[in-house]
Structures are given as structure tokens and as C-alpha cells.
């Protein structure tokens, strides 16, 4: 947001808002000023904060934020469109960008010059280039090495004058006059690739271009320097202070102390055991495997390919590796042999693979070794387990040695990847992209996922707080509370979870969204688990009885009325190892359970043992700016621990201590009634409020919302589970403090309709909610009103535990609002919880669509897999001539308006080629959104002799396309959504295929023509097509043949020529499957209806065939030298001379030879006797055939 907008808001508050607040204090009004912490997933803001956030969201919202899987894929896609979004790169990330310049040069346009703008700012560096997701190495003069050698050259520009110089000079020289010194794109990172065309290298056109880059340089207030960094807090600070694509907040409006402290937390080193792919572009290649495409072939990202593209040595032992400036501890290696031939060209003897390390490139240490003995295994990648790699020392040289001694031949390596042991990493890092079309609050929320943090606006200052424990300096006691203390003990079961899973962006998996390592907690699983089961122990078998079916690793706990079997303990979490036969063993950890390591029982104990099983409740957590699995796991653990510290405290306080607190900070609370002594809480909300003393005199106080926390929320021990709840609950809220129900939702559609006994269908509202975790809950009050009315009407009370109710009758098309509150047995009531307004659709919602359709003898049958709605009437059937699927143009069958409740219809009365279509219909006349259809009487068109085959797709779709465009070789309908923003800026266009945009498509038509050559007629025309959409049809019409047409064999005339081809035109006719062709031009039209599915035309092939021509000849004389058959018809080809009979004429002829089958002069025949000599003869010919 521009800085001027922020200033305008601030001035408005100073001029009016503060004066109003001051007046409110004097008058005793309840107007408040608030300070709110914006956290991950925050959806609501109040007071001053809400005003700022509304200003930040003026940009129209194009849709919900896309899923991480979609976003990670989308940012690596190259696009070509006139207007697109600005993209900001933070940290290290793989991206593509819009094509901002495209030109071809060369005598045959064989060179393509492509410029992509990767970011809207300067960047630190380009690390790797990918073409079609294949890593490409480049050498001197920017020329590609390996498979792309001779076909690609590449320059980068980091957005600075110096950094852009090479790219600028190259592009100006390649495209003089088109790219000049005025086309600098200064301050924008970009990449220029020059391609040289080759049909094998570019089968689908220009390949996808993407780069791994170190993105924006950010300012560090701790040092005063601006440099590249992936520090999560510094990246978020940059977004807040950037004026063009960020919020434009002034640096002096930021709390530097908080930001510096949080940046230091991000830079803290955390131990980890993972490995990470060393970028293939880093380091220098060395070794003696120089055949084929040389050493670099094993590091260009092509993986297992043929032997012709691999590093190769003619000797039986070969070595290839990398030398880095900084030593690395390599803890993992992936080596790929060629897909054909294996490590040593198909040799069946042993091949030994070794991972070597060296400090100087001279003396080598074997880090891992494996001998491959099976011939098939020699074609399998080598990936030794991490525990088999004994590296503990960092080496600057690492190599793969392939030893096929005795093979008598060479060795090959198609791909080699080294993975370094990370050892430790920064606590929080930010690596991802920010697109300017997203709402600022969504961008801030996603950036905050990288540091488990909050953004706080309080007292006119902004603060960024990373996720770490802040030791409270202030303690609140009963002396500070000036009103009721409201404690919310737990969230609803529906909102609770005890395990976290999700995805992050993995550089090791092509920078795609990848499942992160999940975080589970057995203690929490048992807390959320099932009821108790009575069990007995068998010390001899170390087992417990377990009638319930459990899976391996299920968490559980034991209680007893006597003594547990030794060494088991009460209130300790164990993990199940199912044994079958109704018994289980116990393990001390989940890893032990998966490994089958059980606890040995010394005895069976005594008394009654009760066992409770855990239940896993997952929560999804995307990490769009996280590229480390261990970092993802730490963030997931923080999310889980925060969620389990569910107690929220709402208190009114005096100014004595509360003025020293602020949102985003922490505070201790001591309250003997709850059993709390210095219990830590996060300050979630801090608000001034008008209070009253015992005499009723107004006082200024503070209202706080606090949420429990603990230092162990942020603890990390390489992913180990937390054994105990770090902040155990010790008390319940007062009985008069009633929590409201949660999760209130209202629905009114087809599924909620009620079918009465007399067949009447009634619309109704379905209300769902979650009961509050309240002791003594008696019932819930329900009220309803029409949105247009202010009067609430009472409904019947609802008992606890039901959590669902129906309200009927209601009126279709009318908007309703409902509210609920909880009531306890002592009459204490919670606050009302209101639903959003809901318009009843009920009987106006269309029924589900039929699923499939097929022919069964003389019947057309269809399936209906959905549950029929209460107001289901049946099915409408329509039919149309030909193969078109146009519902509107079809005729009702067997009669217009006829509705059948059966799922079949007799089609024996239909003749010829017909398309039968079916839709579901309800009692209100609403038809299903989709139909099912099938074409009968189609068969295979009778084709005699195909003369011409015209593939219009292969010809790049000549003709006229309306409502669509060619994409990927197919014709696709246009998106019907708005493309321009309403504020006149017209900055952004939606990208085709975005899952978060409303999907609707316009009607699509494709018109093309065909003119048979004079020698090709008469004949028959057929069309083979592939069309998709909500409905479609093919039509044709011949043009008047009394026009001046060229005399040659030209097949096509442009549609633009219609204006001079005359006016006498036949009407459009539905395509019957095959028509006769004469010497005139034919027009064809494919139409796809508008709708929710994209119209696609992916094939249209026309064939022209002609009928057979036959003749017979009696008493035909053949001379001794041979004679031609006196044909009387015009032939293009003669296929078969026919059945020849030799008459007995005394010449001794026994056979007739066909010398040729000339279609102009007639076939040349020669009669021979038994000696093979030519003789005269008289013959008969029956059915000479040609076309």
C-alpha cells in the first residue's frame, strides 16, 4: 500500500478518532481503543487495527489464497500475457516469470530470443537455470553444455546497471532496433535465453524456463547494511516498509528493539541431522570420465538416460566428483547408471561403487562402499542408507568411483548428486515469493508462517515478534482485577487436534510442495482418546488383553485399582504393538513400537487394570516460505503446543500493572482459586475500557485477553515428543461464567428438504454447532428471525449432546439469521452466538446429475449414483439428429415435457444417427447442471477408398475461432470472468487455470471449410472429432457451386473469402455423420455451449473417399505380344483386374499375366502357354475394379 494511504489513515485518527475517544472518557461512553496482535491464521481485527487492515485490503480479492501445492507449481510456470502481477522473491527460491520480450531472427526464423522478468526488484544472484525442468550447465560465451549444447545460450541481469550489462549488450546485438538502450527494465531481475531451433529439442515449442535464485536484498537494522538474507523477520520487515508492493510503513514507525531481538532469534543455530542436496551448479567437476558428453553430463539434471548422454570412461575403473571451495560433510549420495547398459555396458560381473572424500584431491578416504552383483541391479540407482555413510569430516573433494575390474570395457554414470549433512541450521528462515495481487493481510499471514510469529500494531508503532518464549516481567494478581475473571478452559472437540501434518517446498524434490515430517504427541492423543477398556496382563508373554482393534504405534495409558505389572507406571504413555488373537505388547516410544521393541513384564500385577487408547486428530499446516523439513517440523510442533495450551482468560484490570503490558507480550498470573502461581500467558488483546468503582464513579481501566503459554512450547529435541503437557490445567471457570456454543453453521439446500407423508416437500434450515465444555449444561436456546426483520422468534430448546436441529417450514428465497446460547442448570446463560445470513435455496437448488449412460438392446439406460433429493421428480429425455450434444436444440422424447421415473427409455423408434440426452429434474422444474448422453446408429461410416485426409489440428486450426484460442495444440474456450480491476488501474489479469478464480466459460465456435478437387468428386465426406464441454454440436452447409473457383486441386479457401463467393447459401444443418461430396466448397461449424466446464476441441479430421468402379469384358482378344484392356470408365487407380477366364481357342494359352494396371490406357495383359511363351488368346474379364 502506498505510504500516502497510511498517512491519510493516521491523520484521520489524529483529527477525529482521538478526539472522539477523549470525549468518550468524559461522557462515560464505551468507545475503546485497541491494540491487537496479528498472528498466523488471524481473521478478525478491532479498533484502530481494523481501520488499518481495511485500508490494506482495498485491492479487490481475486479469490482465496491458493493451496501450497498449487502455489509452488504456479510460481515456476512461465507465462505470456500482457498484464501480470509483480513478484517479490525472498530468500532462495525457484521461479519462472512472464515473457516480456519474444522475437525470432535468422533466415528461417530459427533463433528465438526470450526475455523473462523474474522479479520486480534487484536480486542477489542466479544459482541455477532449468529448461523444461532440466538443470542446464553453461560454459564460456554463455553456451549450454551437455544435451543443450548448440541449442541454448543464457544471460542474467540482477537489476543493477553493472549486473545487467552483459544481458543488455547481448539482447541489443541480437535484436537491433527492437531492444535498445531504452528497454533496460532497470531494477528488475531478468533472464534472457537464446534458442536455436531443432525439431527434436523443441517438439512442443519453447521449453519452460525457470531459475533458482537468491532473491531480494533486505535491510538489517542491527548492522545498517542492506544485503541478501533469508532471515524471516528481516524479510517481513522489508515487506512492511516497501512502498510499491508492500505496505510502505516508515522505518521510524517500527519498534527496532523487538525486530532486532526477533531477528536474533531467527539467526540462532539449531542442531539437526538432515541432509540437503548440494546444488548441481556449485563447485568444479573433476575426474577421468570424459567420454560421451563429458564430466558435466552427470551434473546437468537429466538423471538416468542413454549411454550416449553420460559421463564415461573407456577404462574399467572411472572416477568423477566435485570440488568445492568450502569443505562439506557429505552424508548421502544418489548415483544413477544409464537406463540401458547399467554401470558397465551390460557386463554381468561385479561392479563396486565407492563414495570417496579427500582434503587435497590426492589422498582419498572411502566413506561408503557397495558391490553390485546382480546384472539387473546394475541398472538401479545407488542410494546407500544414511547410516552406511561414515562421514564425520568435512572434505573439499568428493568423488564416486565405479570399479568394474575384469569387465574389459568402460564404465558410465548418468547422474550424480551429493547431499551435505546440515548439522545445524538457523531457527527460522524465509524462502518464497510474494505476488502483488494478494491481500496484504494474507501475505503477512503467510510470511509469519516462516517464524511462528506475530505482527503487532500498538501505540502507533508496528512490531514483529518471532516465535520464542518471552519471560514475563510482570505478574497480575487478584489485586489487579477490577471485574469478573472469565476463563475459557478448552476449545471444542471439533477444533482440537493432537497431531500436525502439512507440506513445505522442498529443494530436494524439484522445489515442489512436499509432505513435511509430521508431529504427533502420544500424551495428547490419549487425552483425546476413547473410553477405558478392562485388560489383564500375561507376564509370561509380556502381553495385555485388548479386545479393541488397534494399529501399530497407537498411544495408550493404564490405570489400576491395585498394582500395575512391573515395570509399567500409572499416567505414563505407552505405545501398542498388536500381536493378534486379542493381545498387544507395549513399547516405551512410538519408534520402539514400529521397531517391535516391547517392554518385558516382570509380573502380572494385581487388581483391575483399565486401558485407554489414544485417537489421532490431524491438523493441516502449510509452510509456503519454508524449505527445510526439520524447520517445518519445529514450526508444526509450535503450532501443536500452542493449540494445546487452550486456556483463555478475559479480565478487566486497573492501570497499575496493565499499562506496562502490550499486545504480543507476556505476563504471569497468580490466582489461588485456580491453583495458579506465576502461570505464564500471552497478551492477545489489550484495550482501554471505562470501568466503575464501588461508588459508580467512571474509571479508566484495561481489558485484557490472555492465552496460556509455556517455555516448552518452543523447546526442540530433534523431533522428540513432549512427554507431559507443559502447562497443565488446574481449575475450571466459575459456574456463572458460561461459554457460548461454537462452530454455529446453517444450511438450507436439497439435502435439508423434508418429504412429508402426503408427498409434500418442505424447505427447512439445518443448524449445527458444538456444545461448550460446560459443567451443568442444561439446554441451548435457539432463536430465528428473517434478515429483513428485527424481531427474534423463540424456537424449541435443544438438549446438550445433539448438536444438530432443523427449523421448518421456511420460505425459499428468504434470508434468515439464527442465534444460540448455552443455559446451565442454575440458569446462567452465555452470550448469544449468531449465524451469518443465509438465503434458503431449498426447492430452487437443482438435483444432482446422472452419472453415466449406455445402450442395452433397444433401451437406453443410465445410472444415478447420487442420493435422490426429497423433491426429485424424475428424468427428462431429449434426442437430436446426428452426433451433436446440444440440450437446447434437442426434442423431448418420447414427447416434449415427458418425465420418467425409470432409469431407461425404449429407443427402438429412433432411426439413423441420433444423440440421446438425459437430465434429472425436480418437482419445481429445476434441471441438473450436467447431462449424460450417448449417440446411437453411429456405427462406422462406409468408407470405400480414402483419397484425402485433412487433420485441421495438424494444420494449426485454419479457419475462424470465436470465443476461444489455441493452447497446447487444442482450442480452449475463453474464461468468462472479469479481466480488469474496477478501480481503473487494470493491473492484473487472472492466469488461466487458477483454482481459486470463479470458473465459467463463454460459448466456443470453430468454423472451417473444405473444397474437393474436381478429380476427387463425386465422393463422401466424414469427420472424426474430439470435443468436450457442457454441450456441443457439429453443423455443415454447402456453398453455391455456381461461383468462379480455381481449376486446380486447391483444397482450402479462407473463410474471409465468403464476401465474394456469392450469397446463395444453404442453411446450417446438423452433421449426420457422412455426406456426399460434389465439386463445391463445404463449410463446417463446431459449437460448444457456454458453461462451467471449459469447451475444448482437440481433434477435427476430415476424410474424402470415392466409390468403387467396376467393368466386365467378354470375348476380349489378346495378341501374342500382349494387349491392353479397352476400359470405358475414368479411373484414378485400378485396384483389381478382375476374374479372368481363358477360352479354349486352340492357342494353348493356360494363364494370363497382368503386366501393369495403367488407369489411363487400361491394364496390359499377356497370355502364356504351359512353356511360358506368349501366345494369342481370347478371354473374359468379370468385375475389373478401380476408383
GIZI-V299806 format. One record per helix or strand of 3 or more residues. SS is the DSSP state (helix for helix, strand for strand). FROM is the first residue (numbers start at 1). TO is the last residue. Records with the same first field share a line. If there is no record, write none. Layout:
# GIZI-V299806
SS->FROM-TO, FROM-TO
This chain:
# GIZI-V299806
helix->3-27, 47-56, 68-74, 140-142, 146-148, 161-174, 232-241, 251-253, 256-267, 295-299, 376-379, 386-388, 440-448, 478-480, 507-509, 522-527, 590-595, 629-644, 655-658, 672-674, 711-714, 750-752, 842-844, 1014-1016, 1055-1060
strand->34-39, 87-90, 92-95, 98-105, 111-119, 125-131, 134-138, 143-145, 152-157, 189-196, 209-214, 217-220, 225-228, 269-271, 275-277, 284-287, 311-313, 317-328, 330-336, 351-358, 365-372, 395-403, 411-413, 415-421, 424-426, 432-435, 454-458, 461-465, 486-488, 499-501, 503-506, 512-515, 532-535, 543-545, 555-560, 574-580, 583-587, 609-613, 618-620, 648-653, 666-671, 676-692, 698-708, 742-747, 765-770, 777-786, 804-807, 815-824, 852-856, 859-863, 872-881, 904-906, 914-922, 932-936, 945-951, 960-962, 964-967, 970-973, 1004-1011, 1019-1028, 1032-1039, 1074-1077, 1081-1088, 1096-1106, 1109-1118, 1134-1136, 1139-1142, 1151-1156, 1164-1168, 1177-1186
